[in-house]
Structure formats: C-alpha cells, structure tokens
Amino acid sequence: MIGFSYFLLLWLGVGLLTGFKALFVDQVYDEEFKQELIESCSPRMQQNMDELFLKGKIKIMMFYVLSGLLPVGIKIVGLLKRD
C-alpha cells in the first residue's frame, strides 16, 4: 500500500511540474493569443475574457496533473523519433 502511495505522489508531482512548464515556460496561453482573441470578440464578451482565461488555465493545469507521466512520455518519444 505504501508503494501505491509513493507512485501516486510521483504521478501527481510530475504532472504538476509538467503543467507549470506548459503554462509558464512553453506559454500555452501566451499574451499575444489572448489579445488577438479579445480584439476579435464583441464588446460585451470582453468582460468575461479574464474569467475565461483563468478557467482555461485551471483546466489545462488539471489535465496535466491528472495525466501525470503521460505528457512526459509523449515528449520523450517525440524527441527520440525526431532524431
């Protein structure tokens, strides 16, 4: 049972770090994309854009945390195939 606990902590920890990397280093939601989307929408929709982007970041982070080691494995396989 303690092994499963360690595995679960490792899974969630790697997912959390991968999510932070995707959001803040790779910048999945960069500011240029945000400004372009705000300019293309109607004036009434602009009020809800900040809430939309905050919820989007939370959803992306939760996806990475729950998927754990899978994004890391996919990234490694992609790097190996590229060579």
Secondary structure as the mmCIF struct_conf table of DSSP 4:
data_model
#
loop_
_struct_conf.conf_type_id
_struct_conf.id
_struct_conf.beg_label_comp_id
_struct_conf.beg_label_asym_id
_struct_conf.beg_label_seq_id
_struct_conf.end_label_comp_id
_struct_conf.end_label_asym_id
_struct_conf.end_label_seq_id
HELX_RH_AL_P HELX_RH_AL_P1 ILE A 2 PHE A 20
HELX_RH_PI_P HELX_RH_PI_P1 LYS A 21 VAL A 25
BEND BEND1 ASP A 26 ASP A 26
BEND BEND2 VAL A 28 TYR A 29
HELX_RH_AL_P HELX_RH_AL_P2 GLU A 31 SER A 40
BEND BEND3 CYS A 41 CYS A 41
TURN_TY1_P TURN_TY1_P1 PRO A 43 ARG A 44
HELX_RH_3T_P HELX_RH_3T_P1 MET A 45 ASN A 48
HELX_RH_AL_P HELX_RH_AL_P3 MET A 49 SER A 67
TURN_TY1_P TURN_TY1_P2 GLY A 68 LEU A 69
HELX_RH_AL_P HELX_RH_AL_P4 LEU A 70 ARG A 82
#
